[in-house]
Amino acid sequence: MIKGIIAPNLTFFDEEGKIDEKKCKQHMDWMLSKGVNGFFVTGTYGSGFLLSIEERLRVYELAKEVSLKNPEVFIIAHTGCADTSSSIKLTKYAKKIGLHAVSAILPFHYKYTDREIIHYYSALVDAEDIPVFAYNNPEITGKSLSWNQLCRLEEIGVCGVKDSAVDIKLATCVYNDNRINNKNFQYISGTTSGWLAFRKLGVDSMIAGMCNYTPEIVSALFRYSYQNEDKAIRAYEITYELGERIKEGNSLVSSHISLKARGFDPGCMRLPLTVNYDDKEERIREIKELIEQALNRISELEART
């Protein structure tokens, strides 16, 4: 079972468009030092759909290298591709190098039937002896995972769902419906939004984009949701307000700008995504102030008895 906060970590690039391995590893180390428990690599934030298969494999390796100094770290590899054979190749490699689990977004672009979706995940489950999570992100795929589909996926051996749709009904069914036979079947929240409600249902892990630039705030929210309800509510308010004021347009661009505001050089993005930091100087200063205010509020919360 996976428990804790998982960063859907960004993938960084140099001016030539190549993966900046040094920056990737520095960022992972920094997030771990601020309370993150693991990584979700080459997902949406990790520019997975802009990477070649070989590049995705290399990012898996980078995360594994970082984890060698931190053996308790969870690494989930996103292995979803437009074709099944590539997804299987990624899944096999994740198992080969010792990652903990894989997750694959629902097949996209074409209008797949339920039967075809089940066959896709069945191929991943059969490919290797490694936990497979379905990844529900209807904003990208245009299709939301239904409860009946999820029950069928559990029957074929899928071990859980990583949900970015903030679907409280789906989470409720996972923990309260007797059609799920595997009591270790796991719902992972794909965002900080609604976290306190999810926690009350029994959800004990989240993959949150804000870990990329404010991991200590997400860590505080997670910790208080177990320890102190009043502080958890206050931490959630801080997290929600900060997220609402930072996120605009593309979440990857917002994350790069926010990292820049924190003094980290995020370098370039993979085309066609671009960011011009010179044009964003005023916004960077604004975000720096917003983050500093949020960190101060978290510190004041920490000091409260």
C-alpha positions as CSV (number, residue, x, y, z in Angstrom):
1,M,0.0,0.0,0.0
2,I,1.2,3.5,-0.8
3,K,0.8,6.1,1.9
4,G,1.9,9.7,1.9
5,I,2.4,12.6,-0.5
6,I,3.7,11.8,-4.0
7,A,5.1,14.5,-6.2
8,P,4.2,14.3,-9.9
9,N,7.6,15.8,-10.5
10,L,8.5,18.1,-13.4
11,T,10.9,17.0,-16.0
12,F,13.5,19.8,-16.8
13,F,15.2,20.5,-20.1
14,D,18.2,22.5,-21.3
15,E,18.3,25.0,-24.1
16,E,18.8,22.2,-26.7
17,G,15.7,20.5,-25.5
18,K,17.5,17.6,-23.8
19,I,16.5,16.4,-20.4
20,D,18.5,18.3,-17.7
21,E,19.3,15.3,-15.5
22,K,21.2,17.3,-12.9
23,K,18.2,19.7,-12.4
24,C,15.8,16.7,-12.3
25,K,17.7,15.0,-9.5
26,Q,18.3,18.3,-7.5
27,H,14.6,19.0,-7.6
28,M,13.8,15.5,-6.4
29,D,16.3,15.7,-3.5
30,W,14.8,19.1,-2.6
31,M,11.3,17.8,-2.5
32,L,12.3,14.9,-0.3
33,S,14.0,17.2,2.1
34,K,10.7,19.1,2.4
35,G,8.5,16.2,3.3
36,V,7.6,14.5,0.0
37,N,7.3,10.7,0.3
38,G,7.7,9.7,-3.3
39,F,7.5,10.5,-7.0
40,F,5.0,10.0,-9.9
41,V,7.3,10.2,-12.9
42,T,6.5,11.1,-16.5
43,G,2.9,12.0,-15.9
44,T,1.2,15.2,-17.0
45,Y,3.5,17.4,-14.9
46,G,6.5,15.3,-16.0
47,S,5.8,16.1,-19.7
48,G,5.4,12.4,-20.3
49,F,3.5,12.8,-23.5
50,L,6.3,15.0,-24.9
51,L,9.0,12.5,-24.2
52,S,10.2,9.6,-26.3
53,I,10.0,6.1,-24.8
54,E,13.7,6.1,-24.2
55,E,13.5,9.5,-22.4
56,R,10.8,8.2,-20.2
57,L,12.9,5.2,-19.3
58,R,15.8,7.5,-18.4
59,V,13.5,9.6,-16.1
60,Y,12.6,6.3,-14.3
61,E,16.3,5.7,-13.8
62,L,16.9,9.2,-12.4
63,A,14.2,8.7,-9.8
64,K,15.6,5.3,-8.9
65,E,19.1,6.8,-8.5
66,V,17.7,9.4,-6.1
67,S,15.8,6.7,-4.2
68,L,18.9,4.7,-3.5
69,K,19.8,7.3,-0.8
70,N,16.2,7.2,0.4
71,P,15.0,3.6,0.4
72,E,11.6,4.4,1.9
73,V,10.7,6.5,-1.2
74,F,7.8,5.3,-3.4
75,I,8.2,5.6,-7.1
76,I,5.2,5.2,-9.4
77,A,6.0,5.2,-13.1
78,H,3.4,6.6,-15.5
79,T,3.4,4.1,-18.3
80,G,0.3,5.3,-20.3
81,C,0.8,5.7,-24.0
82,A,-1.5,5.9,-27.0
83,D,-0.5,2.3,-27.9
84,T,-0.5,-0.8,-25.7
85,S,2.9,-2.1,-26.8
86,S,4.7,1.0,-25.6
87,S,2.8,1.0,-22.3
88,I,3.9,-2.7,-21.8
89,K,7.5,-1.8,-22.6
90,L,7.5,1.0,-20.0
91,T,5.8,-1.3,-17.5
92,K,8.3,-4.0,-17.9
93,Y,11.2,-1.6,-17.5
94,A,9.7,-0.1,-14.3
95,K,9.6,-3.6,-12.8
96,K,13.1,-4.4,-14.1
97,I,14.7,-1.4,-12.3
98,G,12.7,-1.9,-9.1
99,L,10.1,0.8,-9.1
100,H,7.1,0.2,-6.8
101,A,4.1,0.6,-9.1
102,V,2.9,1.8,-12.4
103,S,0.0,3.9,-13.4
104,A,-1.5,4.4,-16.9
105,I,-4.0,6.9,-18.1
106,L,-7.1,5.6,-19.8
107,P,-6.6,5.0,-23.5
108,F,-7.2,8.3,-25.3
109,H,-7.8,10.0,-28.7
110,Y,-10.0,7.3,-30.1
111,K,-13.5,6.4,-28.7
112,Y,-12.7,3.2,-26.9
113,T,-15.3,0.7,-25.7
114,D,-15.4,-0.5,-22.1
115,R,-14.2,-3.9,-23.4
116,E,-11.2,-2.3,-25.1
117,I,-10.3,-0.3,-22.0
118,I,-10.4,-3.5,-19.9
119,H,-8.2,-5.3,-22.4
120,Y,-5.6,-2.5,-22.3
121,Y,-5.3,-2.7,-18.5
122,S,-5.3,-6.5,-18.6
123,A,-2.3,-6.4,-20.9
124,L,-0.4,-4.2,-18.3
125,V,-1.4,-6.4,-15.4
126,D,-0.3,-9.5,-17.3
127,A,3.0,-7.9,-18.5
128,E,4.8,-7.9,-15.1
129,D,4.3,-8.7,-11.4
130,I,4.0,-5.0,-10.4
131,P,1.0,-3.1,-9.0
132,V,-1.0,-1.3,-11.7
133,F,-3.1,1.7,-11.1
134,A,-5.6,3.1,-13.5
135,Y,-5.2,6.9,-14.0
136,N,-8.4,8.8,-14.2
137,N,-8.0,12.3,-15.8
138,P,-11.0,13.2,-18.0
139,E,-9.7,16.7,-18.7
140,I,-7.0,15.0,-20.8
141,T,-8.8,11.9,-22.1
142,G,-12.3,13.3,-22.4
143,K,-13.6,10.1,-20.7
144,S,-14.1,9.6,-17.0
145,L,-13.7,6.2,-15.3
146,S,-17.0,4.9,-14.2
147,W,-17.7,2.9,-11.1
148,N,-18.7,-0.2,-13.1
149,Q,-15.4,0.0,-15.1
150,L,-13.4,0.4,-11.9
151,C,-15.1,-2.8,-10.4
152,R,-14.2,-4.7,-13.6
153,L,-10.6,-3.4,-13.4
154,E,-10.3,-4.6,-9.8
155,E,-11.5,-8.1,-11.0
156,I,-8.7,-8.3,-13.6
157,G,-6.0,-7.4,-11.0
158,V,-5.7,-3.6,-11.2
159,C,-4.8,-2.5,-7.6
160,G,-6.3,0.9,-7.5
161,V,-7.0,4.3,-9.1
162,K,-5.1,7.5,-9.3
163,D,-7.9,10.1,-9.7
164,S,-7.3,13.6,-10.8
165,A,-11.0,14.3,-11.3
166,V,-11.8,15.0,-7.6
167,D,-14.5,12.4,-7.8
168,I,-15.7,12.0,-4.2
169,K,-18.4,9.5,-5.3
170,L,-15.7,7.3,-6.8
171,A,-13.6,7.4,-3.6
172,T,-16.7,6.7,-1.5
173,C,-17.5,3.6,-3.6
174,V,-14.0,2.3,-3.3
175,Y,-14.1,2.3,0.5
176,N,-17.8,1.5,1.0
177,D,-19.0,-0.8,-1.8
178,N,-19.0,-4.5,-1.3
179,R,-18.3,-5.1,-5.0
180,I,-14.6,-4.4,-4.4
181,N,-13.3,-7.8,-3.2
182,N,-9.7,-6.7,-2.7
183,K,-9.6,-4.8,0.6
184,N,-6.2,-3.4,-0.4
185,F,-7.6,-1.7,-3.5
186,Q,-6.5,1.9,-3.2
187,Y,-7.8,5.3,-4.2
188,I,-5.1,7.9,-4.6
189,S,-6.2,11.5,-4.8
190,G,-4.6,13.3,-7.7
191,T,-4.8,16.7,-6.1
192,T,-4.9,18.6,-2.8
193,S,-8.5,19.7,-3.7
194,G,-11.0,18.1,-1.4
195,W,-8.3,16.4,0.6
196,L,-10.0,16.6,4.0
197,A,-13.1,14.9,2.7
198,F,-11.1,12.2,1.0
199,R,-9.1,11.6,4.2
200,K,-12.3,11.1,6.2
201,L,-13.2,8.3,3.7
202,G,-10.0,6.5,4.4
203,V,-7.8,7.9,1.5
204,D,-4.2,7.9,2.7
205,S,-2.2,9.1,-0.2
206,M,-2.2,12.0,-2.7
207,I,-0.3,13.0,-5.8
208,A,-0.3,16.8,-5.7
209,G,1.2,19.2,-8.3
210,M,1.9,21.7,-5.6
211,C,4.6,19.4,-4.3
212,N,6.7,20.7,-7.1
213,Y,7.0,24.2,-5.6
214,T,5.6,24.2,-2.1
215,P,6.2,20.6,-0.8
216,E,6.4,21.7,2.8
217,I,2.9,23.2,2.7
218,V,1.4,20.0,1.2
219,S,3.4,18.0,3.8
220,A,1.9,20.1,6.6
221,L,-1.6,19.6,5.3
222,F,-1.1,15.8,5.1
223,R,0.4,15.6,8.5
224,Y,-2.3,17.7,10.2
225,S,-5.1,15.6,8.6
226,Y,-3.9,12.8,10.8
227,Q,-3.0,14.8,13.9
228,N,-5.2,17.8,14.4
229,E,-8.5,18.6,12.7
230,D,-8.4,22.3,13.5
231,K,-4.9,22.7,12.1
232,A,-5.8,20.5,9.1
233,I,-8.7,22.9,8.2
234,R,-6.4,25.9,8.5
235,A,-3.7,24.2,6.5
236,Y,-6.2,23.3,3.8
237,E,-7.4,26.9,3.6
238,I,-3.8,28.1,3.1
239,T,-3.1,25.4,0.5
240,Y,-6.4,26.1,-1.4
241,E,-6.0,29.8,-1.4
242,L,-2.4,29.6,-2.6
243,G,-3.2,27.2,-5.4
244,E,-6.1,29.3,-6.6
245,R,-3.8,32.4,-6.8
246,I,-0.9,30.7,-8.5
247,K,-2.5,28.4,-11.0
248,E,-3.3,30.0,-14.3
249,G,-3.4,28.6,-17.8
250,N,-1.1,25.6,-18.1
251,S,-0.2,24.0,-14.8
252,L,3.3,23.2,-16.0
253,V,4.1,26.8,-16.9
254,S,2.7,27.9,-13.5
255,S,4.9,25.4,-11.7
256,H,8.0,26.5,-13.6
257,I,7.3,30.2,-12.7
258,S,6.6,29.2,-9.1
259,L,9.9,27.4,-8.8
260,K,11.6,30.4,-10.3
261,A,10.0,32.5,-7.6
262,R,11.5,30.1,-5.0
263,G,15.0,30.6,-6.4
264,F,15.3,27.3,-8.4
265,D,16.4,27.6,-12.0
266,P,13.8,25.5,-13.8
267,G,15.5,26.0,-17.2
268,C,13.5,25.4,-20.4
269,M,10.4,23.5,-21.2
270,R,9.9,20.9,-23.9
271,L,8.5,22.4,-27.1
272,P,5.8,23.2,-28.0
273,L,5.5,24.4,-24.3
274,T,7.5,27.6,-23.7
275,V,8.0,30.1,-20.8
276,N,9.8,33.4,-21.0
277,Y,10.9,34.3,-17.5
278,D,11.9,37.8,-18.5
279,D,8.3,38.6,-19.5
280,K,7.1,37.1,-16.2
281,E,9.3,39.1,-13.8
282,E,6.3,40.9,-12.2
283,R,4.3,37.7,-11.9
284,I,7.4,35.9,-10.4
285,R,7.7,38.6,-7.7
286,E,4.0,38.3,-7.0
287,I,4.2,34.6,-6.6
288,K,7.3,34.8,-4.4
289,E,5.4,37.1,-2.0
290,L,2.3,34.8,-2.1
291,I,4.4,31.7,-1.2
292,E,6.3,33.5,1.5
293,Q,3.0,34.6,3.1
294,A,1.7,31.0,2.9
295,L,4.9,29.6,4.4
296,N,4.7,32.2,7.3
297,R,1.1,31.2,7.9
298,I,2.1,27.5,8.0
299,S,4.9,28.4,10.5
300,E,2.5,30.2,12.7
301,L,0.2,27.2,12.6
302,E,3.2,24.9,13.6
303,A,3.8,27.1,16.6
304,R,0.3,26.9,17.9
305,T,-0.3,24.5,20.7
